């Protein structure tokens, strides 16, 4: 189903492959590191119940900083075509 959808929407989507085992190149991991390093020690939660609010505030700030968000993706992906995946 996914291959069919991708083939039908090839003009609207670009596939990019991540290296199989390179967490330092994974945008998700880069966001996690950014979150952990961007919060001062005083802002880090001592109680699990506070974590969602602190995390939301961080991501709301990042939404207004597209240059930082773009940095998570700059030069990290290997462009590929649907044919290369299939």
N, C-alpha and C positions, 0 to 999 in steps of 0.2 A: 504494500500500500504506500509506503514511504517513497519508494523508487518511482512509482507512478505519479505521485503528487509532485515530486521533485522534477520529473520530466515535463509535467504539465505547466510548471511554474519556473522553468529554467531562465526565463527572461527577467524574473523578479527576485531571484535568490542566488547568492554566490556561496558555494561550499568551500570551506577551508578546513584542512585537517590539522589536528594538533599532533605533535610527536607523542608516541605511546606512553612514555614515562619521563616526562620533563615537567614536574610541577612548577618550576620557576618560569615556564613559558605559558602556563595555563592562566587565562584571564581571571578565572574564579579564584585561584590561589593568590594572584596579585591583589585582588580586591580584599581578600581576607587579611593579607599582610598589611595593606594600607589601613584597614580598619583598626587592626591591633596597634600599629605604630602611630596612628593619628590621634589616638585618645591619650590624653595625659593620664598619668597614674591616678590622679585625684578623680578623674571621670570614670574610671573603670569600676564596674559594678562589684559590690560585695555580695549581692543577693541575686539569684537567678531571675527573680521577678522583674528586676530593673533592666535586664539585658535587652529586651525588645525595644524599649523606649530609647535607650542609648544608641542602639543600632539604627533605628529609624532616623534619629537626628543626624547621624553620620551620613546616611544615604540621601537625606534631603539636602544636606550641604553639597554633596557630590553632584546632585542633579543640576546645581547651579554652577558647576565647574566642569564643563564638557571637555576642556583641554586635558584635565586629569583623567577623565574616563577614557578618552581616546588613547591615552598613554598605555592603558591596560592592553590595548590591541595593536599598537604600532609595531609592525614588523615581526609579529609573533606567529603568524599563520603561514601555511604553505598553500597557495591557491591550487585548486584542483577542479576537475570537471566531473560531471556525473559519470561519464564513461570510465574515468580512472577509479572511481569507487566501486562501480559494478564490475 
